[in-house]
Amino acid sequence: MPSLLSRLFGARAPEQKNSRAATLALHSLGAPQWTARSNVALTRAGYERNAVCYRAVRMIAESCASVPWLLYEGREENPEHPLLRLIERPNPSDTSVSFIEALCSNLLLHGNAYVEGAFVDGLLREIYCLRPDRMSVVIGRDGWPAAYVYSAAGESLRFDMRHEGVEPILHIRLFHPLDDTYGFAPLAAAQTALDTHNAASFWNKALLDNSARPSGALVYAGPDGGHLTDAQFDRLKQELEENFSGADNAGRPLLLEGGLDWKSLSLSPKDMDFSETKAAAAREIALAFGVPPLLLGLPGDNTYRNYEEANRAFWRQTVIPLVQRLQKAFCAWTQPGFAPFRLDYNADRIDALAQERAQEWSRIGAAAFLTVDEQREAAGYGPMGARGRGEPES
């Protein structure tokens, strides 16, 4: 017995109408289809096709790139350090903003970020952000990375790890509980919510494109067990496709006569409550990236009392930890090429944390038992005798 879909779109065997029912359209349930568990496939489904995912990644990356980096040698700030100048202008094609945005985006989408160092006379002169999907790690006998291989345009370039001085490749990765080599991306944790959100969007698009094609079956029960002839079957199918398919025919009522009956075989979008499904999936995507849904304009989130509180939580729990991760990685990577130093950021220059810092200053200023220098130290500044105004140390 041929399938119902083959009747509609393929060749028909002689026994196809032995049944009294002639089904002209049918949507049936099947197993869920998930995006392949690869960073490339997830990036295409998420960053390229999902507005919530795209906006969450952009918000985090742009916020991290807006944080100014500070460098200290001992207790003294050195704004002219070669590493700061290198980060400010990493290479002829990038600035500090585009460079840090690329690093953060790679971490969020792939769980890994790679930086190539270009050396002149043994000194680090330029740095480049490499695509994670093109990089593979070669593990040595000791279990540690022995080399990194970058493949593009059919060619591969190998970077051997020297285990001395500044290495040619900096690998920054997010924690992966089941992998010692590669990191785990927040996008991968959001896969189920991402596929659900995309599926709901695709359904709505298909509904607009072909909303009048019935999600059910037309059943013919003729008198005395009669059935449709081939000519009647083809004519009815043609009329359905011409008059009731496509966006222009959306909502047109279907007139049934001559023993035809409509049998609904699937739930309507209202029954499935697609709006709430999409909203819940969007909140889960935002949660995986660490962005309060309130900042993305998503409905149904009452975790924070107001926008300012949500914004402070976003910076404290998502942006600042990611900035610190990058700074610690760069410090460990480049330390062999410079005198001892440490990287930090100035919280006073972050507008979202201004109210928080003002409250801290008020508490410190009200502590009359502290000297001026002790109050400055508690606020993260050097003593009055330090060079210049004194910059925050943390």
C-alpha positions as a Python dict, from the first residue, in 0.01 Angstrom:
ca = {
    (1, 'M'): (0, 0, 0),
    (2, 'P'): (168, 330, -99),
    (3, 'S'): (207, 606, 154),
    (4, 'L'): (-31, 898, 166),
    (5, 'L'): (243, 1141, 67),
    (6, 'S'): (337, 931, -236),
    (7, 'R'): (-24, 950, -349),
    (8, 'L'): (-8, 1324, -337),
    (9, 'F'): (331, 1389, -493),
    (10, 'G'): (445, 1071, -664),
    (11, 'A'): (329, 788, -885),
    (12, 'R'): (13, 606, -780),
    (13, 'A'): (-15, 228, -775),
    (14, 'P'): (-343, 67, -890),
    (15, 'E'): (-445, -30, -535),
    (16, 'Q'): (-415, 322, -397),
    (17, 'K'): (-791, 390, -374),
    (18, 'N'): (-908, 61, -230),
    (19, 'S'): (-983, 256, 85),
    (20, 'R'): (-1295, 469, 110),
    (21, 'A'): (-1090, 763, 240),
    (22, 'A'): (-876, 975, 10),
    (23, 'T'): (-629, 1187, 207),
    (24, 'L'): (-514, 1499, 27),
    (25, 'A'): (-296, 1668, 290),
    (26, 'L'): (-142, 1544, 610),
    (27, 'H'): (98, 1678, 873),
    (28, 'S'): (216, 1414, 1119),
    (29, 'L'): (431, 1429, 1432),
    (30, 'G'): (783, 1289, 1427),
    (31, 'A'): (1094, 1280, 1638),
    (32, 'P'): (1246, 1622, 1721),
    (33, 'Q'): (1529, 1736, 1495),
    (34, 'W'): (1821, 1891, 1682),
    (35, 'T'): (2106, 2099, 1547),
    (36, 'A'): (2427, 1899, 1506),
    (37, 'R'): (2652, 1912, 1812),
    (38, 'S'): (2927, 2108, 1641),
    (39, 'N'): (3029, 2465, 1709),
    (40, 'V'): (3000, 2559, 1342),
    (41, 'A'): (2643, 2427, 1311),
    (42, 'L'): (2540, 2588, 1639),
    (43, 'T'): (2693, 2921, 1537),
    (44, 'R'): (2499, 2918, 1211),
    (45, 'A'): (2175, 2826, 1387),
    (46, 'G'): (2233, 3068, 1674),
    (47, 'Y'): (2442, 3372, 1591),
    (48, 'E'): (2340, 3388, 1225),
    (49, 'R'): (1971, 3296, 1256),
    (50, 'N'): (1855, 3379, 1606),
    (51, 'A'): (1809, 3740, 1714),
    (52, 'V'): (1818, 3662, 2088),
    (53, 'C'): (2147, 3474, 2061),
    (54, 'Y'): (2300, 3739, 1835),
    (55, 'R'): (2204, 4024, 2064),
    (56, 'A'): (2324, 3845, 2379),
    (57, 'V'): (2666, 3777, 2226),
    (58, 'R'): (2696, 4131, 2094),
    (59, 'M'): (2602, 4284, 2429),
    (60, 'I'): (2865, 4084, 2616),
    (61, 'A'): (3139, 4134, 2357),
    (62, 'E'): (3080, 4509, 2319),
    (63, 'S'): (3063, 4558, 2695),
    (64, 'C'): (3390, 4372, 2750),
    (65, 'A'): (3559, 4575, 2475),
    (66, 'S'): (3451, 4901, 2642),
    (67, 'V'): (3640, 4827, 2966),
    (68, 'P'): (3976, 5009, 2969),
    (69, 'W'): (4275, 4798, 3070),
    (70, 'L'): (4525, 4917, 3328),
    (71, 'L'): (4877, 4783, 3386),
    (72, 'Y'): (5072, 4805, 3711),
    (73, 'E'): (5437, 4742, 3780),
    (74, 'G'): (5436, 4692, 4152),
    (75, 'R'): (5206, 4962, 4291),
    (76, 'E'): (5273, 5206, 4009),
    (77, 'E'): (5052, 5230, 3705),
    (78, 'N'): (5233, 5236, 3372),
    (79, 'P'): (4995, 5361, 3099),
    (80, 'E'): (5279, 5354, 2841),
    (81, 'H'): (5365, 4988, 2879),
    (82, 'P'): (5435, 4812, 2543),
    (83, 'L'): (5168, 4550, 2613),
    (84, 'L'): (4897, 4815, 2654),
    (85, 'R'): (5006, 4976, 2327),
    (86, 'L'): (4998, 4634, 2162),
    (87, 'I'): (4643, 4566, 2283),
    (88, 'E'): (4536, 4916, 2177),
    (89, 'R'): (4659, 4843, 1824),
    (90, 'P'): (4699, 4462, 1795),
    (91, 'N'): (4769, 4458, 1420),
    (92, 'P'): (4715, 4676, 1111),
    (93, 'S'): (4358, 4544, 1068),
    (94, 'D'): (4228, 4564, 1426),
    (95, 'T'): (4185, 4800, 1716),
    (96, 'S'): (4147, 4701, 2080),
    (97, 'V'): (3768, 4711, 2041),
    (98, 'S'): (3742, 4477, 1741),
    (99, 'F'): (4013, 4249, 1881),
    (100, 'I'): (3851, 4201, 2224),
    (101, 'E'): (3504, 4170, 2068),
    (102, 'A'): (3633, 3886, 1850),
    (103, 'L'): (3794, 3708, 2147),
    (104, 'C'): (3480, 3731, 2359),
    (105, 'S'): (3252, 3624, 2074),
    (106, 'N'): (3469, 3320, 2003),
    (107, 'L'): (3456, 3218, 2370),
    (108, 'L'): (3078, 3251, 2382),
    (109, 'L'): (3013, 3071, 2052),
    (110, 'H'): (3292, 2812, 2050),
    (111, 'G'): (3420, 2797, 2407),
    (112, 'N'): (3771, 2863, 2273),
    (113, 'A'): (3968, 3168, 2163),
    (114, 'Y'): (4311, 3162, 1998),
    (115, 'V'): (4561, 3446, 1971),
    (116, 'E'): (4863, 3427, 1742),
    (117, 'G'): (5172, 3623, 1834),
    (118, 'A'): (5391, 3773, 1562),
    (119, 'F'): (5755, 3825, 1665),
    (120, 'V'): (6030, 4049, 1532),
    (121, 'D'): (6379, 3987, 1669),
    (122, 'G'): (6228, 3777, 1944),
    (123, 'L'): (5993, 4054, 2059),
    (124, 'L'): (5613, 4034, 2043),
    (125, 'R'): (5506, 4297, 1790),
    (126, 'E'): (5157, 4200, 1671),
    (127, 'I'): (4874, 3975, 1785),
    (128, 'Y'): (4593, 3823, 1579),
    (129, 'C'): (4263, 3658, 1675),
    (130, 'L'): (4227, 3326, 1491),
    (131, 'R'): (3907, 3141, 1405),
    (132, 'P'): (3847, 2853, 1648),
    (133, 'D'): (3679, 2633, 1386),
    (134, 'R'): (4004, 2628, 1189),
    (135, 'M'): (4230, 2543, 1481),
    (136, 'S'): (4315, 2196, 1612),
    (137, 'V'): (4531, 2103, 1910),
    (138, 'V'): (4806, 1842, 1889),
    (139, 'I'): (4850, 1669, 2224),
    (140, 'G'): (5197, 1555, 2323),
    (141, 'R'): (5297, 1241, 2509),
    (142, 'D'): (5280, 1426, 2839),
    (143, 'G'): (4915, 1513, 2779),
    (144, 'W'): (4980, 1884, 2724),
    (145, 'P'): (4943, 2069, 2391),
    (146, 'A'): (5254, 2015, 2183),
    (147, 'A'): (5140, 2220, 1883),
    (148, 'Y'): (4850, 2403, 1727),
    (149, 'V'): (4753, 2349, 1363),
    (150, 'Y'): (4561, 2619, 1175),
    (151, 'S'): (4394, 2505, 851),
    (152, 'A'): (4255, 2736, 584),
    (153, 'A'): (4219, 2731, 205),
    (154, 'G'): (4341, 2371, 188),
    (155, 'E'): (4667, 2446, 367),
    (156, 'S'): (4778, 2396, 727),
    (157, 'L'): (5019, 2593, 941),
    (158, 'R'): (5172, 2432, 1251),
    (159, 'F'): (5270, 2630, 1561),
    (160, 'D'): (5500, 2427, 1785),
    (161, 'M'): (5493, 2508, 2155),
    (162, 'R'): (5844, 2590, 2276),
    (163, 'H'): (5766, 2585, 2651),
    (164, 'E'): (5993, 2886, 2696),
    (165, 'G'): (5946, 3257, 2652),
    (166, 'V'): (5625, 3384, 2495),
    (167, 'E'): (5452, 3099, 2313),
    (168, 'P'): (5335, 3154, 1952),
    (169, 'I'): (4971, 3071, 2041),
    (170, 'L'): (4758, 3174, 2336),
    (171, 'H'): (4464, 2939, 2393),
    (172, 'I'): (4184, 3073, 2613),
    (173, 'R'): (3906, 2827, 2688),
    (174, 'L'): (3599, 2796, 2904),
    (175, 'F'): (3573, 2503, 3143),
    (176, 'H'): (3461, 2174, 2990),
    (177, 'P'): (3387, 1893, 3236),
    (178, 'L'): (3443, 1619, 2975),
    (179, 'D'): (3730, 1756, 2766),
    (180, 'D'): (4086, 1835, 2871),
    (181, 'T'): (4171, 2017, 2548),
    (182, 'Y'): (3879, 2225, 2425),
    (183, 'G'): (3635, 2451, 2607),
    (184, 'F'): (3258, 2429, 2636),
    (185, 'A'): (3058, 2713, 2479),
    (186, 'P'): (2753, 2875, 2642),
    (187, 'L'): (2587, 2843, 2301),
    (188, 'A'): (2609, 2464, 2330),
    (189, 'A'): (2431, 2475, 2667),
    (190, 'A'): (2151, 2675, 2502),
    (191, 'Q'): (2103, 2428, 2215),
    (192, 'T'): (1763, 2293, 2321),
    (193, 'A'): (1619, 2640, 2381),
    (194, 'L'): (1781, 2765, 2060),
    (195, 'D'): (1629, 2491, 1844),
    (196, 'T'): (1290, 2540, 2009),
    (197, 'H'): (1297, 2915, 1946),
    (198, 'N'): (1408, 2869, 1585),
    (199, 'A'): (1148, 2599, 1521),
    (200, 'A'): (873, 2827, 1646),
    (201, 'S'): (1000, 3104, 1417),
    (202, 'F'): (1017, 2869, 1119),
    (203, 'W'): (662, 2752, 1191),
    (204, 'N'): (534, 3109, 1188),
    (205, 'K'): (719, 3178, 863),
    (206, 'A'): (577, 2863, 704),
    (207, 'L'): (234, 2962, 829),
    (208, 'L'): (265, 3293, 646),
    (209, 'D'): (397, 3131, 329),
    (210, 'N'): (152, 2844, 318),
    (211, 'S'): (-102, 2898, 591),
    (212, 'A'): (-401, 2774, 394),
    (213, 'R'): (-264, 2432, 316),
    (214, 'P'): (-466, 2217, 558),
    (215, 'S'): (-301, 2064, 862),
    (216, 'G'): (-528, 1765, 844),
    (217, 'A'): (-709, 1547, 594),
    (218, 'L'): (-996, 1575, 350),
    (219, 'V'): (-1196, 1253, 377),
    (220, 'Y'): (-1435, 1143, 102),
    (221, 'A'): (-1714, 905, 190),
    (222, 'G'): (-1925, 867, -119),
    (223, 'P'): (-2260, 693, -137),
    (224, 'D'): (-2265, 315, -125),
    (225, 'G'): (-1890, 296, -62),
    (226, 'G'): (-1798, 496, -369),
    (227, 'H'): (-1459, 661, -402),
    (228, 'L'): (-1299, 937, -605),
    (229, 'T'): (-1197, 862, -958),
    (230, 'D'): (-850, 957, -1079),
    (231, 'A'): (-989, 1262, -1257),
    (232, 'Q'): (-1178, 1376, -946),
    (233, 'F'): (-873, 1322, -727),
    (234, 'D'): (-643, 1525, -956),
    (235, 'R'): (-900, 1802, -996),
    (236, 'L'): (-952, 1838, -620),
    (237, 'K'): (-579, 1841, -556),
    (238, 'Q'): (-526, 2108, -824),
    (239, 'E'): (-802, 2328, -683),
    (240, 'L'): (-653, 2307, -333),
    (241, 'E'): (-307, 2405, -455),
    (242, 'E'): (-436, 2691, -670),
    (243, 'N'): (-700, 2839, -444),
    (244, 'F'): (-598, 2758, -88),
    (245, 'S'): (-215, 2751, -79),
    (246, 'G'): (22, 3040, -34),
    (247, 'A'): (25, 3362, 164),
    (248, 'D'): (-220, 3533, -74),
    (249, 'N'): (-485, 3273, 9),
    (250, 'A'): (-427, 3271, 384),
    (251, 'G'): (-753, 3246, 575),
    (252, 'R'): (-973, 3168, 274),
    (253, 'P'): (-1258, 2940, 387),
    (254, 'L'): (-1274, 2590, 246),
    (255, 'L'): (-1609, 2493, 91),
    (256, 'L'): (-1685, 2121, 119),
    (257, 'E'): (-1952, 1938, -78),
    (258, 'G'): (-2027, 1603, -233),
    (259, 'G'): (-1939, 1385, 65),
    (260, 'L'): (-1611, 1562, 156),
    (261, 'D'): (-1535, 1607, 525),
    (262, 'W'): (-1248, 1785, 702),
    (263, 'K'): (-1059, 1602, 976),
    (264, 'S'): (-813, 1810, 1179),
    (265, 'L'): (-499, 1609, 1248),
    (266, 'S'): (-275, 1859, 1428),
    (267, 'L'): (-289, 2126, 1694),
    (268, 'S'): (-325, 2488, 1595),
    (269, 'P'): (-58, 2744, 1690),
    (270, 'K'): (-300, 2875, 1953),
    (271, 'D'): (-333, 2529, 2105),
    (272, 'M'): (43, 2492, 2117),
    (273, 'D'): (83, 2844, 2260),
    (274, 'F'): (379, 2931, 2039),
    (275, 'S'): (415, 3281, 2181),
    (276, 'E'): (479, 3154, 2533),
    (277, 'T'): (702, 2876, 2401),
    (278, 'K'): (918, 3127, 2214),
    (279, 'A'): (933, 3360, 2515),
    (280, 'A'): (1040, 3078, 2748),
    (281, 'A'): (1303, 2958, 2500),
    (282, 'A'): (1434, 3314, 2459),
    (283, 'R'): (1474, 3349, 2836),
    (284, 'E'): (1668, 3022, 2849),
    (285, 'I'): (1902, 3142, 2575),
    (286, 'A'): (1965, 3465, 2766),
    (287, 'L'): (2021, 3266, 3085),
    (288, 'A'): (2285, 3046, 2920),
    (289, 'F'): (2483, 3355, 2815),
    (290, 'G'): (2441, 3532, 3147),
    (291, 'V'): (2234, 3823, 3013),
    (292, 'P'): (1931, 3923, 3224),
    (293, 'P'): (1626, 3885, 2996),
    (294, 'L'): (1509, 4229, 3105),
    (295, 'L'): (1804, 4383, 2918),
    (296, 'L'): (1696, 4206, 2599),
    (297, 'G'): (1337, 4325, 2628),
    (298, 'L'): (1202, 3974, 2681),
    (299, 'P'): (859, 3941, 2845),
    (300, 'G'): (780, 3752, 3161),
    (301, 'D'): (1097, 3814, 3363),
    (302, 'N'): (1059, 3964, 3710),
    (303, 'T'): (1391, 3858, 3859),
    (304, 'Y'): (1515, 4216, 3890),
    (305, 'R'): (1320, 4510, 4022),
    (306, 'N'): (1439, 4753, 3757),
    (307, 'Y'): (1666, 4795, 3459),
    (308, 'E'): (1953, 4947, 3662),
    (309, 'E'): (1967, 4650, 3896),
    (310, 'A'): (1965, 4406, 3606),
    (311, 'N'): (2239, 4603, 3433),
    (312, 'R'): (2461, 4597, 3745),
    (313, 'A'): (2409, 4220, 3775),
    (314, 'F'): (2500, 4181, 3407),
    (315, 'W'): (2827, 4365, 3455),
    (316, 'R'): (2921, 4204, 3786),
    (317, 'Q'): (2828, 3847, 3698),
    (318, 'T'): (2904, 3829, 3326),
    (319, 'V'): (3114, 4112, 3185),
    (320, 'I'): (3370, 4168, 3461),
    (321, 'P'): (3449, 3795, 3508),
    (322, 'L'): (3507, 3761, 3133),
    (323, 'V'): (3734, 4068, 3127),
    (324, 'Q'): (3933, 3927, 3419),
    (325, 'R'): (3966, 3593, 3240),
    (326, 'L'): (4114, 3766, 2935),
    (327, 'Q'): (4350, 3977, 3146),
    (328, 'K'): (4478, 3681, 3348),
    (329, 'A'): (4534, 3485, 3026),
    (330, 'F'): (4728, 3768, 2860),
    (331, 'C'): (4931, 3828, 3175),
    (332, 'A'): (5033, 3462, 3199),
    (333, 'W'): (5107, 3443, 2824),
    (334, 'T'): (5319, 3757, 2788),
    (335, 'Q'): (5482, 3766, 3132),
    (336, 'P'): (5804, 3594, 3012),
    (337, 'G'): (5864, 3878, 2766),
    (338, 'F'): (5836, 4168, 3012),
    (339, 'A'): (5930, 4274, 3361),
    (340, 'P'): (5681, 4161, 3629),
    (341, 'F'): (5344, 4332, 3590),
    (342, 'R'): (4974, 4278, 3645),
    (343, 'L'): (4669, 4376, 3444),
    (344, 'D'): (4359, 4529, 3598),
    (345, 'Y'): (4061, 4747, 3516),
    (346, 'N'): (3925, 5068, 3665),
    (347, 'A'): (3572, 5015, 3798),
    (348, 'D'): (3533, 5394, 3833),
    (349, 'R'): (3522, 5424, 3454),
    (350, 'I'): (3231, 5182, 3416),
    (351, 'D'): (2907, 5379, 3412),
    (352, 'A'): (2693, 5080, 3509),
    (353, 'L'): (2884, 5049, 3839),
    (354, 'A'): (2890, 5421, 3924),
    (355, 'Q'): (2613, 5397, 4184),
    (356, 'E'): (2777, 5096, 4346),
    (357, 'R'): (3111, 5277, 4372),
    (358, 'A'): (2947, 5593, 4508),
    (359, 'Q'): (2791, 5390, 4790),
    (360, 'E'): (3128, 5235, 4867),
    (361, 'W'): (3295, 5575, 4882),
    (362, 'S'): (3024, 5702, 5115),
    (363, 'R'): (3083, 5414, 5358),
    (364, 'I'): (3459, 5464, 5350),
    (365, 'G'): (3431, 5842, 5388),
    (366, 'A'): (3205, 5801, 5690),
    (367, 'A'): (3472, 5592, 5868),
    (368, 'A'): (3621, 5872, 6080),
    (369, 'F'): (3864, 5633, 6250),
    (370, 'L'): (4059, 5593, 5922),
    (371, 'T'): (4325, 5834, 5802),
    (372, 'V'): (4302, 5985, 5454),
    (373, 'D'): (4562, 5745, 5318),
    (374, 'E'): (4381, 5448, 5477),
    (375, 'Q'): (4055, 5563, 5320),
    (376, 'R'): (4225, 5592, 4981),
    (377, 'E'): (4374, 5247, 5017),
    (378, 'A'): (4034, 5100, 5110),
    (379, 'A'): (3887, 5260, 4796),
    (380, 'G'): (4162, 5108, 4582),
    (381, 'Y'): (4379, 5418, 4543),
    (382, 'G'): (4740, 5475, 4633),
    (383, 'P'): (4849, 5711, 4914),
    (384, 'M'): (4856, 6086, 4864),
    (385, 'G'): (5230, 6074, 4816),
    (386, 'A'): (5204, 5833, 4522),
    (387, 'R'): (5288, 5954, 4174),
    (388, 'G'): (5013, 6172, 4033),
    (389, 'R'): (4654, 6136, 4142),
    (390, 'G'): (4677, 5764, 4211),
    (391, 'E'): (4478, 5508, 4022),
    (392, 'P'): (4262, 5227, 4160),
    (393, 'E'): (4451, 4907, 4219),
    (394, 'S'): (4154, 4674, 4174),
}
